[in-house]
Amino acid sequence: VLNTMQDLLEASLDMICVVNETGVISQISANCKNLLGFEPSEMIGKPYTAFMLADATARSYSEEPVEDKNKIIRKFENRGLRKDGTGIPLSGTAIWSPETKSFYAIVKDATERKMSAQQLEELNESLRKRAAELQASNTELERFAYVASHDLQEPLRMVSSFLQLLENKLGGDLDETGKKYIDFAIDGAERMKTLIQDLLQYSRVGTSKEMVVNVNMDEILNSVKMIYSLAITESSAELVIHPLPVIKAEKAQMHQLFQNLVGNAIKYSSPSPPRIEVGYEELPNDWQFYVRDQGIGIHPKFFEKIFVIFQRLHNKTEYSGTGIGLAICKKIVERHGGVIWVESEPGKGTCFFVRLPKY
C-alpha cells in the first residue's frame, strides 16, 4: 500500500497530501513545489495551516454523505501561502480514513477558475448595466416619439385647414398650376397626418399597460373581417378564417397585429380575386399563426427590411402606406416574447408566421 501511495504521490499532476488527525502533514506529493514553492521535506511534519494565509485558515467546508458513515468527504476552497509570501487560490477534496485516522486530500490551483468566475461576474454585470441603459434609452425614445407625434398633430391640422380655406376662397382665381400646387400641399399634409398617427401607434406598443388576458382569436379575426368588409367586397376577396384558439395576450395588441397583417394581404393582392387564409398550428410551447395570401409576393432579400420602421418596397403612388405597419407587428410580437417572419416569392403570394409562447 505504501509503495502504491508513494507512486501516486510522485505521478500526480495535482498536489496530494495526507494530513493526520492533529492537522499535521505526514505525506505530500512532489508537485507541492510547483504549486507552493516548497520542497516536500519543508512541509512534512508541519501543520497544514502553516501553508495557508492567516485569513483563510478557518474556512467553511461542505460535507458530502457517503455510504460508510465513518468516512467524511469534504470539498474546500482556501488561499494557500507560497514560499515567496504571495497567496494562491486553492480548491480540493479531502476524504477521512478511519483506518489511518488521516485526511487524504487532492489540491488544485484554482486561479484560472477564480479568474473565470470573476470575469464572468464582471461580464454579467456589464451586460446588466448595458441592458438597463438600452431599456432606459428605448423608453426615452418611445416617449419622445409619442410626445413629438402628439404635439405635431395640431399645427398640421392648422396647415391642412388653411390650405383648404385658401383653395375654397381663391379656387376661381387660380390657374391649373396653382390648383395643382395646393392639391400637392393638401395631399402632403394628409400623408403627414397618417404618418404621425402611425408613429403614435408604434410608440404606444411599448408604453401601453394593458393586462394579459384570455383572448379569443376567433373574435379578434371576426372583428378584423368586419373592419375590412368594404375592402373585401370591392376587391372580391375571400377571407378564410380557420377555427382559432384562445390564448393569453394583450387583446388590443392582438387586434392591431392581425388587422395589420390582413390589411397588408388585401392591399398587396394580385389583380385576380384574392384569397386570404388565416389559421394556426399548436406547438408544444407555442401558438403558431399564419396569414397567407396569393398576392404579389416579396423577394427574399427584403425579408428583414420590411419589418424596419419607415421601410417601403413600393412607391406611394403604387401602394399607399407609411412603412410602419409591419414594424408595429414585429414590436407587438416581440413584446409578447414571440417571433414573426415571412416566407414568400415574387408573384407567388406571401405567408406571415407569428409564433407566440403559451403562458
N, C-alpha and C positions, 0 to 999 in steps of 0.2 A: 504493500500500500504506500509505504514511504517513497519507494522509487517511482511509483506511478504519480504520486503527488509532486515529487521533485521534477519529473519530466513535464508535467502540466505547467508548473511554475516557470520553467525555462522556455517552454514553447509558446506560451500565451502572448498575444499582442496587447492584451489588456493587463492592468495591474491586478494580480491576485494576491490576497493576503489572508493569513489566519490570525485571528485575534482571540486570546483566551478570555476566560470569564472575568478577569480583572481589567480587561481592556488593553492588555499588553500584546504587541505584535510578536508572534512566535515564528512565523514564516512569511516570506514575501517574494514575489517574482522579481526577476532582474529588470523587468520593464519599469520598475519604480523609478529608475534613474531617468528614463525618457520623460516620465510624467512629472516627477517632482524634483529631479536633480540629485537625489540621494542614492548612495550605494545601499544594497540590501543590508550590509553589515552595520550601516549607520542607523537603520530603522528597527532591526530586530532587537527585541528586549526593551523597547521603549513604548510608552502608551501611544495609541493611535492619535490621541488628542494633541500630541506634541507636533503633529504634522497637519493640524487644522488651524485656520485663522481663529483668533480669540473669540470673534463674534459669531463663529459658525459651529462651536462645539456642542451646542445644545439645540440642535435642530429636531423637529418632529419627524417621526418615521411612520410609514404606512406598513401595516402588517397584513399579510395575506393568509387566509386559512388553508391548512394542509390536512391531509387525511390523518397523519401521525400528529397527535396533539402535543407531543414532546418537541416537535420541530416548529420553528418560527421562521418565516421568510420576511425579511424587511427590505423595502426599497427606500433608498435615501438620496438626498442631494445635499452637498456640503461645499464649502470653499476650502480647498487644500492650500497648504503653505509650501511654496517651493524653497529650495535651498538658498536662492538669491533674495528671498524675502517677499517675493510677489505672490499674489493669490491666483488660484486656478479653479474654475467651476468643476466639480466632480459629481458624478452620479453613479449609482451602483446598486447591486443586490447582494444581500447577505443572508445566509441560512445558518441557523443554530443547530449544532450537532450535540445531542445529549451524551453521546458516547465519549466524545473527546472534550466535552464542555468548552467548545470553541465556536466562534463565528467564522464561516468561510465566505469571503467577500470577493466579488468581481467589481473592479472600479474602473470607470471610463472617464476620459476627458470630455466634459460637457460644454466646452467653449463654443463650438460651432452650433450646437443645438440651442444654447442660450442666446447666441447672437441671432440665429434664425428666428427664434421666438420673439426676441426684441425687435428685429427688423419687421417681422410680420405684424406685431402690435403697432409699430410706428406707421407701417403702410396702411393698416386698418384705420388708424386714427386720421391719417391724411385723407383716406377715401371718405371717411365720415364727415370730415371738415369740408371736403370738396362737394360732397352730396348736399350738405346743408347750404353751402354757398350757391350751388346751382338751383336748389329749391327756392331760396330767397330771391335769386335773380329772375327765375321763371315767374314767381308770384308778382314781383315788381313789374315785369314786362306785361303780364296779363292785366294787372291793374291799370298800367299806363294805356294799354290798348283800349280797355273799357272806357276809361275817362276821356281819352282823346276822341274816340269814336262818338261817345255820347255828346261831348261838347261841340263836335263838328256838325252835328245834325241841324242845329238851329240856324247858324249862318248859311248853311247850304239850302235850307228851306227858304230863307230870305232871298238868296240869289235866284233860285228857281221861280219863286213867286214874282219877283220884279221883272224877270225876263218874260214871263207870260203876260204881265201887265203891259210891258213895253210892246210886245207883239200885238196885243189887243188894241192898244192906243194908236200905234203907228203902222199897223198892218197894211192899211190902204195906201200909205205914202212910201212904203218900202218897195224897192225893186226885187227881182228874184234872188239876186246875190245877197241882199240884206236879209231877206226872209230865211235864206239858207243858213246864214251865219247865226241867226237867232235860234233856228232849229238845232244846229250843231251844239250851241251853248246849252240849250234846254236838255238835249239828249245826254250831253256830258254830265250835267248836274244830276240827272236821273240815274245814270250809271254810277256816279259817285255815291249817291244815296244808297243804292243797292250794295255797293262795296262796303260802305260804313256799317250797314245793317248786318251784313255777313261777318264783318270783323267783330262786331259786338257779339254775335252768336258764338264765334270762335273763342273769344275771351271768356264768355260765360261758362264754357265747358270746364274750365279749370277752376272757376270760383263758385260754382253752384254748390249748395249744401243739401241737395235732395237725398232722401234716405233710400237705401237699398231695400226694395220690397219684392214681393212676388209679382211678376209681370206676365200677364197672359199675352203671348206673342201673336196669337190669332187676332185678338182685339186690336193690337198695335197695327198689324198689317191691314186689317179691315178699315181702320181709320185712315191709313195712308191711301188705300184704294179710293176712299170717298174724296179725299183731297184732290186726287188726280183724275177724278171721274170725267171731267170735261176734256182733259188732255187725252185720256184713254179713248173716249168717244170720237174725238176729232181725228185721231191717228188710226182709228180702227184697231187699236192694240188689244191683245189678250193678256190679262194679268192672272196667272195661275198661282194660287196660294195653297200649298200643301198644308195639312194639319201641322201646327207648330206647338212647341212645349210651353210650359210655364217656367220661367227662370227667375233667378234673383238678380235684380239690376236696378238702375235708376230709370224710372218709367219714361220721363220726358226725354231723356237722352237716347233711349232705345227708339222712341218715336222719331227723333231727329235723325238718328243713324239710318233707319230704313226708309224714311222719307227721302233722304239724300240719295241713297243707293237706287231706289225705284225711280226717282226723278231723273237720275242720270241715265238709267236704262231707257226711259221714254225719250229723253232729249236726243240721245245718240243712236236712235233706232234707224234701221235701214228703210229705204223707200217702200218696200213691201210691208203689209200689215205686221207690226212687230208682235212677238210673243215673249213675254217676260215671266220667268218662273222663280218662285221663292220657296225654299224648303230647308231642311236641316238633317243632320246626322248626329245621333247621340254617341259620344265617345266616353271612355271610362271616367275621365275627369273634366270633360269639356262638352259644351254645346257648339257644334259647327254648322253655321248657317251659310246659305249661298243665295245670291241673286244673279240669275243667269238670263242673258238676252241674246238676240240674234242680230245685234246691231253692227256698227261699222268696225268695231274691234279696235285694239290698241297694239302697237308694235312693242315687243318685249323690252326694247331699250328705254321705253318710257315708264316701265312698271313702277320704278321708285319715284320718278319725277311727279307723277300725278297726285301723290299724297303730300306734296310740299305746298305750303300756302302760297297763293297767287300764281301758281304754275298752270298755264293753259297750253293745250296742244293744238288748239284751233283758233283761228281769227274770230273776233267777236261778231263779225258780220255773218260767219257761218253758223256759229252756235253761241247763244247768249250765255252769260255767267261771269263770275268773278274769279274763279280758280280757288275758291275756299272750301267748297262743299266736301271734297274728299279729304282735305286736311282736317275738317271738323270730324269726319267719320273716324279717321285714324286717332285723333285725340280722344274721342269718346271711347273707342275700343281699348286703347292703352290705359285710359283712366280706370277701366274695369278689369285690368290685368290680362287683357286678351291681345290677339294679333289679327291684322287684316291684310289680305294680299289679293292679287288679281292674276287670273290666267286668261290669256286672250291671244288672238292672231288677227291681223288686219283683214277685214271682210268676213270674219268667221265668228263674230259675236264675242261677248265678254262674260266672264263669271267672276264675281267678287265673293270671296270667302271671309267669313267672320268667325273666329274661334274665341269663345268666352268661357272662362272657368266656372265650374259648378261651385257654389259657395257651400 
